[in-house]
Amino acid sequence: MTVSYFAIYRMPEDPADFERHYFGTHVPLVEKTPGLVENRVSRVKRQFVGEPAYHLVAELVFESAEAMKQGFASEEWKASGADLQSWGGMDLVTMFSAEPYAPGTSQ
């Protein structure tokens, strides 16, 4: 069963500058992570309630929880984390993992 790691980025002060670094440097580093099946990045275009608070949502799909665990232990993942910290992305992001819901199971 696949497992996904989500990173939700709040609206940066300078969206164009943020995207230059994010797509030009950070994404290529993330995509080198072993075991990563797909990197889905979406721009938030409309928020239905309240003021726009989110800018990007990234979903990193791994083939399994074990593959994600191994990817997180890799030098490639560590490099992407160091990059995120170096340009202040950590101040804008909320991260979590999730597994697809399987109806009829207790998990």
Secondary structure, DSSP 8 states (H G I E B T S, - for coil): --EEEEEEEE--SSHHHHHHHIIIIIHHHHTTSTTEEEEEEEE----SSSS--EEEEEEEEESSHHHHHHHHTSHHHHHHHHHHHHTTGGGTEEEEEE----TT---
